[in-house]
Amino acid sequence: MPFISKIERQSDYGSFNSSHPIVIDNGASYFRIGWAGENEPRVIFRNIVQRPRHKTTGETVTVVGDHNPVLLKYFDCTRSGPRSAFESNVVYQFEIMEYILDFGFDRLGADQSQIDHPILITECACNPVQSRGKMAELLFESYGVPSVAFGVDAAFSYKYNQQLGICSDTGLAITSGFTTSHVIPFINGEPVYEACCRTNVGGYHVTDYLKQLLSLKYPHHISKLTWERVEELKMEHCYIAADYASEVQLFQRGDKEAEDKTRCWQLPWTPSPVEEPPSEEEIARKAALKEKQSQRLREMAEAKRSSKINELENELKGLEFLLEELKDIEEDDEIVSFLASRGYASKREAESAFAKVTQSLRKAKGEQVPSEEKVDISAAEKYYLIDIPDDELSAEQLKEKRRQVFLKSTTEARQRAKQRRLDEELEKEKEKKLEEQKRMENPERYLEQLRAKYKELSEKLEQRKRLKTNGNNANGNNNVSGGVGRGERLNAAQRERMRLLTTAAFDRGKGEDTFGQRDEDWQLYKLMSRDNDDDDDDKPDHDETELARISSRLREIDPTFFPGSESGASASEAPRFRPLTKEDFQIILGVERFRCPEVLFNPNFIGIDQSGLDEMVGVSLRRLPSWVQGLEDKMTSSILVTGGSCLYPGMGERLEAGIQMIRPCGTPIKVVRATDPIMDSWRGASVYAAAMQFPQQTFSRTDYYEKGEDWLRSYKFRYTI
C-alpha cells in the first residue's frame, strides 16, 4: 500500500527477537509506537488518515499522520478530508485503524505482514468490551501477533511518575486528553475504575472554541486561521485563570496589566510601496514620449484636415456645376423638377448650400471669413412655405410645408430651452461668486452657516419623511396599534382633494345626480385638477436639490465633513477606503487566552452540560466503594495531572482552589504535574512491557481462538510490578 509521509522508516527491526514486546500508545490525537525498555518511541504521528487521488493518474494513495506538503500538491484532497478512527476516545472505525497500524508497523521497520512480537497497546479507562474485542480481532487476524495486553494510558503515566517519586501509590490521576478528561482514583498502586469519572471535553474543544472566537473576531483573516495554526496559538499563549470572573473584569477595565497579558500575532504583511518623486531622466523621458504622441496627433489632425478640404472642394465644384446648369433652364416647372432630382426644394436652398460650403472651406483652410460674408439664413427664407395658404400649394409643397412647421416649432423650443439653461448657468455662476466672496471674507462664519443650513434641511426632510410615513397622527387618527391608515399616507394636497370630493358627494348625493350641470361644478373640477397638478410626490424637491448642493460644497471646503446616509433623500456616500496598515494584519489575543481553556472547568461555555475538572474530583471521591472510605484526604494529597491539555500555565493552582472549595476546611491538597504529561503514558507502558511479569498479563492468540472475545470481559490488567 503506497504511503505519503515525511517520517523515515526504521532499519533495525530485525535486530529484536520475537519475544521483545512492541509498545503502542494509541491516543485520539497522536499514535506512538516503539520498543519496550526504550525511553522514547520510535515513530510518532497524528492519528488521522486521508486518501486523496492523484491529479493525473487517478491513483488513490494513503496519507497517514503528518503528510509532506511538497508531495501533496500533486493530489486532490478536496474530496477526501482527514478521518479519525475515534469517537471521543473510543476506537470504532477499525478500517481506518488498520491503515494506521499498517503505517505504524511499516515505519517501525516490519517488512512482512505478520508481526511476531507481543503487543502492549493503551486504551481509555472503562473501554467498551466491543471496542477491545474488535482491536484484539484486528491484531490477531490481520497481523498474527502472538499475544496482546491492554492497559489504560493514564494508569501507566501515574505508575511511571510514582516510580520517580512524584506521587504516592494512593492518590488521584486527572488526565485531560484530546477529546475527553478522566479522574481515576488509585489505591495501593491499582486504579479503582468503579469510582472513575469522565467528561467529554478536551483539547479538541479548546482549539475549536478558540478557532470560532478568532473567526468571528477576524472574519477577513479566516483563511489564515487553520486548525494547525490555531493549535499552535493555543499551546503558546493560552493559560488557566486563577479566578475567571476577576480576570474578565481586569480585561474590561483595560488597564496596564491587561495590556501586558495581551498577545499579538503578526500575519505576513507587505507595506504599500512609497511613491518617490520621478527623477530628471524619468521626467525627460516622459516629456519626449508626450512630445512624440503630440506630434503623431498633429499629423493625424493635419491628414484629417486635408481630407475634409478635398471633400469640401469636390462638393463646392458639384454645387457650382449645378448652379451653372440652372442658368440654362428657363421654365419654372423644369427648375423645380430638376432641383427635386438633385435633392433640393428650391434654387434659394441650393444657393444657400453653396454659400455654406464656401464658408466651411475657408474655415478649413484657415482663411479669415469677413463678417459680411457670413451666411445667416433668416426664418422667412428657411421656412418660406409657412405663410403661403394651403390652396395655393401642391401636394408636395403641402408636405414640405408641414415639415417646415414642425422644424420651426422644434427649433424655437430648443432655442428657448437653451436660453433658459444659459440664464440658469449665469445665475448659478453669479451665486457661486457671491458665496466664494462671503467665504473669503470670513471662512469660519461661512462654514458655520453652511453646516447650520445643512442640519436644518436634513431635519426638515427627515420630518417630511416621517409625516409622509404616518402623518404624525395629523388627521386625528390615534392608531395605537402601530398600523398606518390611508389618510395618514396622504399629503396636504391629496387630503384637500379628498375633502372636496366628499363635500361634493355629500351635497349632491341626495336625490338625482346633477353634478356637472352648473358652472360651479366645473369650477370645483378645475380646483381638484389644480390640486392634482400641485402634487409634488413625483417631482424633484427644491429642498433635496439644495441639500445635495450644500453637501457637495461642504465636501469641497471641509475635509472632516461626512454626510449621513439617512439625511433626507441625499445619495448615500461611497465609503472612503484607507490603505491597509500593519495593524490590519494582526491577530490580538486578549480574553481568548483564558476564555478558551476555561471550558475544561466550565463545559457549559460550549453547550456541554457536564462537570468540570475540579467538580469531577468530588464526583470520583463520592463514588469510592465503602471498603476504601477514609482515604479521601490521602488521595487529595497526591493528585497527578497528566495529558496534553494540562500543560496550560495555572492549571495546578486552579485545581487546588477548585478542589479546596468542595472539600472540608483543612483538607490537605497537593496537585503535581507529570514530568512529561504527553510522553509519560508511553514510557510507563514501555517500562512495564520490559518487566519479567509482563508475559503473565498478556492475552495470547491461543486464548483468543479457544475462549473467544467474550473472555475479554473478565480481562483485567495488573499494574503492580
DRENFI-206125 format. One record per residue (C-alpha): residue in one letter; y, z, x negated. Coordinates in steps of 0.5 Angstrom, whole numbers, padded with zeros to 4 digits, always signed. Layout:
! residues N
AYZX...
//
This chain:
! residues 721
M+0000+0000+0000P+0007-0002-0003F+0012+0004-0004I+0019+0003-0006S+0021+0009-0010K+0025+0012-0016I+0020+0017-0017E+0016+0016-0023R+0008+0016-0023Q+0005+0022-0027S+0000+0020-0032D-0004+0026-0034Y-0008+0026-0027G-0015+0025-0031S-0014+0031-0035F-0015+0036-0030N-0022+0038-0028S-0025+0037-0021S-0024+0045-0020H-0017+0045-0021P-0013+0046-0015I-0007+0042-0012V-0002+0046-0009I+0003+0043-0003D+0009+0046+0000N+0009+0042+0006G+0016+0043+0008A+0020+0040+0014S+0026+0038+0009Y+0022+0037+0002F+0015+0035+0000R+0013+0039-0006I+0006+0037-0010G+0004+0040-0017W-0002+0043-0020A-0004+0050-0019G-0002+0055-0025E+0004+0051-0027N+0012+0054-0026E+0015+0047-0023P+0012+0042-0018R+0011+0035-0021V+0013+0031-0015I+0019+0033-0010F+0022+0028-0005R+0024+0028+0002N+0019+0029+0008I+0021+0022+0011V+0018+0015+0012Q+0022+0009+0013R+0018+0002+0014P+0023-0004+0013R+0022-0011+0013H+0023-0016+0007K+0029-0020+0009T+0026-0027+0006T+0018-0026+0006G+0018-0021+0012E+0013-0017+0009T+0013-0009+0011V+0014-0004+0006T+0014+0004+0006V+0019+0008+0004V+0018+0015+0003G+0023+0020+0001D+0029+0018-0004H+0029+0011-0004N+0032+0006-0009P+0039+0003-0006V+0038-0002-0011L+0032-0005-0009L+0033-0003-0001K+0039-0008-0001Y+0033-0014+0000F+0030-0010+0006D+0032-0010+0013C+0033-0003+0015T+0036-0003+0022R+0030-0004+0026S+0026+0002+0022G+0030+0009+0022P+0028+0015+0018R+0022+0018+0021S+0019+0025+0020A+0012+0028+0022F+0015+0035+0024E+0017+0037+0031S+0021+0043+0029N+0017+0046+0023V+0010+0044+0026V+0007+0037+0024Y+0005+0033+0030Q+0006+0026+0027F+0000+0025+0023E+0000+0018+0022I+0007+0019+0018M+0004+0025+0015E-0002+0020+0012Y+0004+0016+0009I+0007+0022+0006L+0000+0025+0003D-0001+0018+0000F+0005+0017-0003G+0005+0024-0006F-0002+0023-0009D+0000+0017-0012R+0006+0019-0015L+0001+0025-0018G-0003+0020-0021A-0009+0019-0017D-0012+0012-0018Q-0017+0013-0013S-0018+0014-0005Q-0022+0020-0006I-0019+0027-0008D-0024+0031-0012H-0019+0037-0012P-0019+0043-0008I-0012+0043-0004L-0008+0049-0002I-0002+0047+0003T+0003+0051+0006E+0005+0051+0014C+0009+0055+0018A+0008+0062+0021C+0003+0062+0027N+0002+0055+0026P-0002+0052+0032V-0009+0051+0031Q-0009+0044+0034S-0004+0042+0028R-0008+0046+0023G-0015+0042+0025K-0011+0035+0025M-0009+0037+0018A-0016+0039+0016E-0019+0033+0019L-0014+0028+0015L-0015+0032+0009F-0023+0032+0010E-0024+0025+0013S-0019+0021+0009Y-0018+0024+0002G-0025+0027+0002V-0022+0034-0001P-0028+0039-0003S-0024+0045+0000V-0017+0047+0004A-0013+0053+0004F-0008+0054+0009G-0002+0059+0007V+0005+0061+0010D+0011+0059+0006A+0015+0065+0007A+0009+0069+0005F+0008+0066-0001S+0015+0067-0003Y+0015+0074-0001K+0009+0076-0005Y+0012+0072-0011N+0018+0076-0011Q+0014+0082-0010Q+0010+0081-0017L+0017+0080-0020G+0019+0087-0017I+0025+0084-0013C+0022+0087-0006S+0016+0092-0005D+0010+0091-0001T+0012+0093+0005G+0018+0090+0008L+0021+0084+0012A+0022+0077+0010I+0028+0073+0013T+0027+0065+0012S+0031+0060+0014G+0029+0053+0013F+0031+0046+0015T+0029+0047+0023T+0027+0054+0024S+0028+0061+0022H+0023+0067+0022V+0023+0074+0021I+0016+0076+0018P+0014+0084+0017F+0010+0086+0011I+0005+0092+0011N+0002+0093+0004G+0003+0086+0002E+0000+0083+0008P+0004+0079+0014V+0004+0082+0021Y+0004+0076+0025E+0004+0080+0031A+0011+0082+0030C+0013+0075+0027C+0020+0073+0031R+0022+0065+0031T+0029+0062+0032N+0029+0054+0033V+0036+0054+0029G+0036+0052+0021G+0040+0048+0016Y+0039+0041+0020H+0043+0044+0026V+0048+0047+0021T+0049+0040+0018D+0049+0036+0025Y+0054+0041+0027L+0059+0040+0021K+0058+0033+0022Q+0060+0033+0029L+0066+0037+0028L+0069+0033+0022S+0067+0026+0026L+0072+0029+0032K+0077+0031+0027Y+0077+0025+0023P+0074+0019+0027H+0077+0014+0023H+0073+0016+0017I+0067+0017+0021S+0063+0011+0016K+0064+0016+0010L+0061+0022+0014T+0054+0020+0012W+0048+0025+0013E+0047+0026+0006R+0055+0027+0004V+0056+0032+0010E+0049+0036+0007E+0053+0036+0000L+0059+0038+0003K+0055+0044+0007M+0052+0046+0001E+0058+0046-0004H+0063+0049+0001C+0060+0053+0007Y+0060+0060+0007I+0058+0066+0012A+0064+0070+0014A+0063+0078+0014D+0067+0078+0021Y+0067+0072+0024A+0073+0074+0029S+0077+0076+0024E+0076+0070+0019V+0078+0066+0025Q+0085+0070+0026L+0086+0069+0019F+0086+0062+0019Q+0090+0062+0026R+0096+0065+0022G+0095+0060+0017D+0098+0065+0011K+0097+0064+0004E+0089+0067+0004A+0087+0062+0009E+0090+0056+0005D+0086+0059-0001K+0080+0058+0003T+0081+0051+0005R+0078+0046+0001C+0080+0038+0001W+0075+0033+0000Q+0079+0027-0003L+0076+0020-0001P+0077+0014-0005W+0084+0011-0004T+0088+0006-0008P+0095+0006-0007S+0099+0000-0005P+0102-0004-0011V+0109-0002-0012E+0113-0009-0012E+0117-0010-0018P+0123-0014-0019P+0122-0021-0021S+0123-0023-0028E+0128-0028-0030E+0123-0033-0032E+0120-0032-0024I+0127-0033-0022A+0128-0039-0026R+0121-0042-0023K+0122-0041-0016A+0129-0044-0017A+0126-0050-0020L+0121-0050-0014K+0126-0049-0009E+0130-0055-0012K+0124-0059-0012Q+0123-0058-0005S+0130-0059-0003Q+0130-0066-0007R+0124-0068-0003L+0127-0066+0004R+0133-0070+0002E+0129-0076+0000M+0126-0076+0007A+0132-0075+0010E+0135-0081+0007A+0129-0085+0009K+0129-0083+0016R+0137-0085+0016S+0135-0092+0013S+0130-0093+0018K+0135-0091+0024I+0140-0095+0021N+0135-0101+0022E+0133-0099+0029L+0141-0099+0031E+0143-0105+0027N+0137-0109+0031E+0139-0106+0038L+0146-0108+0036K+0144-0115+0035G+0140-0115+0041L+0146-0113+0045E+0151-0118+0042F+0146-0124+0044L+0145-0121+0051L+0153-0121+0052E+0153-0128+0049E+0148-0130+0054L+0152-0127+0060K+0158-0131+0058D+0154-0138+0059I+0152-0135+0066E+0158-0136+0072E+0154-0135+0078D+0154-0127+0080D+0147-0127+0083E+0145-0130+0077I+0148-0125+0073V+0145-0119+0077S+0138-0122+0076F+0139-0124+0069L+0141-0116+0068A+0136-0114+0072S+0130-0117+0068R+0133-0114+0062G+0134-0107+0065Y+0141-0107+0066A+0144-0106+0073S+0151-0109+0071K+0155-0112+0066R+0159-0106+0065E+0153-0102+0064A+0151-0107+0058E+0158-0107+0055S+0157-0099+0055A+0151-0099+0052F+0154-0104+0046A+0159-0099+0045K+0155-0093+0045V+0150-0097+0040T+0156-0099+0036Q+0159-0092+0035S+0152-0089+0033L+0151-0094+0028R+0158-0092+0025K+0156-0085+0025A+0149-0086+0022K+0153-0090+0016G+0158-0084+0015E+0164-0088+0017Q+0170-0085+0021V+0170-0086+0028P+0177-0087+0031S+0178-0082+0037E+0181-0088+0041E+0174-0092+0040K+0170-0086+0042V+0167-0088+0049D+0168-0084+0055I+0165-0087+0061S+0168-0084+0067A+0165-0082+0073A+0167-0087+0077E+0165-0092+0072K+0158-0089+0071Y+0157-0088+0079Y+0160-0094+0081L+0156-0095+0088I+0157-0088+0091D+0164-0090+0094I+0161-0096+0097P+0159-0096+0104D+0152-0097+0105D+0152-0103+0110E+0156-0107+0104L+0150-0106+0099S+0143-0109+0099A+0136-0105+0099E+0136-0105+0091Q+0143-0103+0091L+0142-0097+0096K+0136-0095+0092E+0141-0095+0086K+0146-0091+0090R+0141-0085+0092R+0139-0085+0085Q+0146-0084+0082V+0148-0079+0088F+0142-0075+0085L+0144-0076+0078K+0151-0074+0079S+0150-0067+0083T+0145-0065+0078T+0149-0067+0072E+0155-0063+0075A+0150-0057+0077R+0148-0057+0070Q+0156-0057+0067R+0157-0051+0072A+0152-0047+0069K+0153-0049+0062Q+0160-0047+0063R+0158-0040+0066R+0154-0039+0060L+0159-0040+0056D+0164-0036+0059E+0159-0030+0059E+0158-0031+0052L+0165-0031+0051E+0166-0024+0055K+0160-0021+0051E+0163-0023+0045K+0169-0020+0047E+0166-0014+0049K+0162-0013+0043K+0168-0014+0038L+0171-0008+0042E+0165-0004+0041E+0165-0005+0034Q+0172-0004+0034K+0171+0003+0037R+0165+0005+0032M+0169+0003+0026E+0175+0008+0029N+0170+0014+0030P+0163+0013+0029E+0161+0020+0030R+0164+0020+0037Y+0162+0013+0039L+0154+0014+0037E+0155+0021+0041Q+0158+0017+0047L+0152+0012+0047R+0147+0017+0047A+0150+0020+0053K+0150+0014+0056Y+0143+0012+0055K+0141+0019+0057E+0145+0018+0064L+0142+0011+0065S+0135+0014+0063E+0136+0020+0068K+0138+0015+0074L+0133+0010+0073E+0128+0016+0073Q+0131+0019+0079R+0131+0012+0083K+0123+0011+0081R+0122+0018+0084L+0126+0016+0090K+0122+0010+0091T+0115+0013+0090N+0116+0019+0095G+0123+0018+0097N+0124+0026+0095N+0123+0027+0103A+0129+0023+0104N+0127+0021+0111G+0126+0028+0113N+0118+0028+0113N+0116+0034+0110N+0109+0032+0108V+0106+0038+0105S+0099+0035+0104G+0102+0030+0098G+0101+0024+0102V+0106+0018+0102G+0108+0015+0108R+0111+0008+0109G+0118+0011+0111E+0118+0014+0104R+0117+0008+0100L+0123+0004+0104N+0130+0004+0100A+0136+0004+0104A+0137-0003+0106Q+0130-0003+0109R+0131+0003+0112E+0137+0001+0115R+0134-0006+0118M+0128-0002+0121R+0134+0003+0125L+0137-0004+0127L+0130-0007+0130T+0128+0000+0133T+0135+0000+0136A+0135-0007+0139A+0127-0006+0141F+0130+0001+0145D+0136-0002+0148R+0132-0009+0150G+0125-0006+0152K+0126-0004+0159G+0125-0010+0164E+0126-0017+0162D+0126-0019+0154T+0133-0023+0154F+0134-0022+0147G+0138-0028+0144Q+0142-0030+0150R+0148-0026+0148D+0152-0028+0142E+0152-0020+0139D+0144-0021+0139W+0145-0027+0134Q+0151-0022+0130L+0145-0017+0130Y+0140-0022+0127K+0145-0024+0122L+0146-0017+0120M+0139-0016+0119S+0139-0022+0115R+0144-0020+0110D+0141-0013+0109N+0134-0017+0107D+0139-0021+0102D+0141-0015+0099D+0134-0012+0098D+0134-0012+0090D+0127-0010+0089D+0125-0016+0086K+0132-0018+0083P+0134-0015+0076D+0138-0009+0076H+0144-0008+0072D+0142-0001+0070E+0136-0003+0067T+0139-0009+0063E+0145-0004+0061L+0140+0001+0059A+0136-0005+0055R+0142-0007+0051I+0144+0000+0049S+0137+0002+0047S+0138-0004+0042R+0145-0002+0040L+0142+0005+0038R+0136+0002+0034E+0141-0002+0030I+0146+0003+0028D+0142+0010+0029P+0135+0009+0025T+0133+0016+0028F+0133+0013+0035F+0126+0013+0038P+0127+0011+0045G+0122+0014+0050S+0117+0009+0053E+0118+0013+0060S+0125+0011+0060G+0127+0007+0067A+0124+0000+0066S+0125-0001+0059A+0120-0004+0055S+0115+0000+0051E+0117+0000+0044A+0112-0002+0039P+0109+0003+0034R+0112+0004+0027F+0107+0004+0022R+0108+0007+0016P+0104+0006+0009L+0098+0010+0008T+0098+0015+0003K+0093+0019-0001E+0093+0025+0005D+0091+0020+0010F+0084+0019+0006Q+0083+0027+0005I+0078+0031+0009I+0080+0038+0010L+0075+0044+0011G+0078+0050+0014V+0075+0054+0019E+0069+0049+0019R+0067+0052+0012F+0064+0059+0016R+0064+0056+0023C+0058+0052+0022P+0054+0057+0018E+0055+0062+0024V+0050+0058+0028L+0045+0062+0024F+0048+0068+0027N+0050+0065+0034P+0046+0060+0036N+0050+0059+0043F+0055+0055+0039I+0051+0049+0039G+0048+0051+0046I+0041+0054+0044D+0040+0061+0048Q+0036+0065+0042S+0037+0070+0038G+0041+0070+0031L+0038+0072+0024D+0041+0080+0025E+0038+0080+0032M+0031+0077+0030V+0030+0083+0025G+0031+0088+0031V+0026+0084+0035S+0021+0084+0030L+0021+0091+0029R+0020+0093+0036R+0014+0088+0036L+0011+0092+0031P+0004+0095+0033S+0003+0102+0035W-0001+0104+0028V+0005+0102+0024Q+0010+0106+0027G+0015+0110+0023L+0015+0105+0017E+0022+0101+0020D+0026+0105+0015K+0022+0103+0009M+0022+0096+0012T+0029+0095+0012S+0030+0098+0005S+0026+0092+0003I+0029+0085+0006L+0028+0079+0003V+0032+0073+0005T+0029+0066+0003G+0029+0059+0005G+0034+0053+0003S+0039+0056+0009C+0040+0063+0006L+0044+0060+0000Y+0051+0061+0003P+0055+0066+0000G+0056+0072+0004M+0049+0072+0007G+0047+0078+0005E+0053+0082+0007R+0053+0079+0014L+0046+0081+0015E+0047+0088+0012A+0053+0089+0017G+0049+0086+0023I+0042+0090+0022Q+0046+0096+0021M+0049+0095+0028I+0042+0095+0031R+0039+0101+0027P+0041+0108+0028C+0046+0111+0023G+0044+0113+0016T+0038+0108+0016P+0037+0105+0009I+0038+0098+0009K+0037+0093+0003V+0038+0086+0003V+0036+0082-0003R+0035+0074-0004A+0029+0071-0007T+0030+0069-0015D+0030+0061-0012P+0030+0061-0005I+0028+0054-0005M+0022+0054-0010D+0019+0061-0010S+0014+0059-0004W+0011+0053-0008R+0011+0058-0014G+0008+0063-0010A+0002+0059-0008S+0001+0056-0015V+0000+0063-0018Y-0005+0065-0012A-0009+0058-0013A-0009+0059-0020A-0013+0066-0019M-0020+0068-0019Q-0020+0070-0012F-0018+0063-0009P-0024+0059-0008Q-0026+0065-0003Q-0020+0063+0001T-0022+0056+0002F-0025+0052+0008S-0030+0048+0005R-0032+0041+0007T-0039+0043+0009D-0036+0049+0013Y-0032+0043+0017Y-0038+0039+0018E-0042+0045+0020K-0037+0049+0024G-0032+0044+0027E-0025+0045+0027D-0026+0051+0032W-0028+0055+0027L-0020+0055+0024R-0018+0059+0030S-0021+0065+0026Y-0019+0063+0019K-0014+0068+0016F-0011+0067+0009R-0011+0074+0005Y-0005+0074+0000T-0007+0080-0003I-0010+0078-0010
//
